[in-house]
Amino acid sequence: MIELSIADGVAEIVLNAPYKLNALDEAGLRELDGAYDAAAAAASAGNVRALLIRGEGRAFCAGRDIAWVDGANDDARRYLEGLLTPLLRKMAAFPAPTFAAAQGACLGVGLGLLIATDVVYVAENAKFGSPFGNLGATLDSGGHWLFTETLGAHRTLDLIYTSELISGADAVAAGLFSRAKPAGELLDFTRAAAAKAAAGPTQAFNASKTLVAAIRQKRLGLWDAVGHENEAQVALSATADYAEGFAAFTAKRKPEFRGQ
């Protein structure tokens, strides 16, 4: 169900179960966890400098595969805290820029995978929301945080109470994700962005990734954020890519970054 390929510095992870809209059961989550481990190992070896995750078929990921779940005996804690949350943390901490191309249904776990990805491009007809009310359950995988952070409390609870789904175009307009593209252009656009990042100064990108996470999670004020930026810049000034960037600027040529 989960496929990993690596080419030209980009790891591409594919959710490939289109017959069930790429819904993830426990085995699928373990496979995905293993794919991120393999990609991270390749990143440590210098062979991966960006990652792209996508879903095959009509949907990115319709959520948890509950076809065989007995709601009367479901161990929700084991599923969420034992499997899902550690995977999402691992995705968010991936040691290189990460990108997602998301089309169709992006619900539940599928939404969580996007929240844990650095840059998310969506198809204009993608679908987001909280259909959990139909199951007697609540939104999980970080959905409450994303919606409340971006949409505010009233709109978040509106989506939850009504089970209304919003389109990719509306999600981007509301600031939930980065850009919306026609479905037929989405994958090529995302692959190009990932390739560009892989050819860039990935240590500098990772510094920004860490800074943005700190600003969001610690609610840093301006001058605390500036202090973090200063420390990051001092560390980067000792890297080969920093020297290359300045040398290329002076020589008026394109820099050749190596992620070092």
Secondary structure as the mmCIF struct_conf table of DSSP 4:
data_model
#
loop_
_struct_conf.conf_type_id
_struct_conf.id
_struct_conf.beg_label_comp_id
_struct_conf.beg_label_asym_id
_struct_conf.beg_label_seq_id
_struct_conf.end_label_comp_id
_struct_conf.end_label_asym_id
_struct_conf.end_label_seq_id
STRN STRN1 ILE A 2 ALA A 7
TURN_TY1_P TURN_TY1_P1 ASP A 8 GLY A 9
STRN STRN2 VAL A 10 LEU A 15
HELX_RH_3T_P HELX_RH_3T_P1 PRO A 18 LYS A 20
TURN_TY1_P TURN_TY1_P2 LEU A 21 ASN A 22
STRN STRN3 LEU A 24 LEU A 24
HELX_RH_AL_P HELX_RH_AL_P1 GLU A 26 SER A 44
TURN_TY1_P TURN_TY1_P3 ALA A 45 GLY A 46
BEND BEND1 ASN A 47 ASN A 47
BEND BEND2 ARG A 49 ARG A 49
STRN STRN4 ALA A 50 GLY A 55
BEND BEND3 GLU A 56 GLU A 56
TURN_TY1_P TURN_TY1_P4 GLY A 57 ARG A 58
BEND BEND4 PHE A 60 PHE A 60
STRN STRN5 CYS A 61 CYS A 61
BEND BEND5 GLY A 63 GLY A 63
STRN STRN6 ARG A 64 ARG A 64
TURN_TY1_P TURN_TY1_P5 ALA A 67 TRP A 68
TURN_TY1_P TURN_TY1_P6 GLY A 71 ALA A 72
BEND BEND6 ASN A 73 ASN A 73
HELX_RH_AL_P HELX_RH_AL_P2 ALA A 76 ARG A 77
HELX_RH_PI_P HELX_RH_PI_P1 ARG A 78 LEU A 84
HELX_RH_AL_P HELX_RH_AL_P3 THR A 85 ALA A 92
TURN_TY1_P TURN_TY1_P7 ALA A 93 ALA A 93
BEND BEND7 PRO A 95 ALA A 96
STRN STRN7 THR A 98 ALA A 102
BEND BEND8 GLY A 104 GLY A 104
STRN STRN8 ALA A 105 CYS A 106
TURN_TY1_P TURN_TY1_P8 GLY A 108 GLY A 108
HELX_RH_AL_P HELX_RH_AL_P4 VAL A 109 ILE A 115
TURN_TY1_P TURN_TY1_P9 ALA A 116 ALA A 116
BEND BEND9 THR A 117 ASP A 118
STRN STRN9 VAL A 119 ALA A 123
TURN_TY1_P TURN_TY1_P10 GLU A 124 ASN A 125
STRN STRN10 LYS A 127 GLY A 129
HELX_RH_3T_P HELX_RH_3T_P2 PRO A 131 LEU A 135
TURN_TY1_P TURN_TY1_P11 GLY A 136 GLY A 136
TURN_TY1_P TURN_TY1_P12 SER A 141 GLY A 142
HELX_RH_AL_P HELX_RH_AL_P5 GLY A 143 LEU A 151
HELX_RH_AL_P HELX_RH_AL_P6 ALA A 153 THR A 162
STRN STRN11 LEU A 165 SER A 167
HELX_RH_AL_P HELX_RH_AL_P7 GLY A 168 ALA A 173
TURN_TY1_P TURN_TY1_P13 ALA A 174 GLY A 175
BEND BEND10 LEU A 176 SER A 178
STRN STRN12 ARG A 179 LYS A 181
HELX_RH_AL_P HELX_RH_AL_P8 ALA A 183 ALA A 198
TURN_TY1_P TURN_TY1_P14 ALA A 199 ALA A 199
BEND BEND11 GLY A 200 GLY A 200
HELX_RH_AL_P HELX_RH_AL_P9 THR A 202 LYS A 218
TURN_TY1_P TURN_TY1_P15 ARG A 219 ARG A 219
HELX_RH_AL_P HELX_RH_AL_P10 LEU A 222 LEU A 236
TURN_TY1_P TURN_TY1_P16 SER A 237 ALA A 238
BEND BEND12 THR A 239 THR A 239
HELX_RH_AL_P HELX_RH_AL_P11 ALA A 240 ALA A 251
TURN_TY1_P TURN_TY1_P17 LYS A 252 LYS A 252
BEND BEND13 ARG A 253 ARG A 253
#
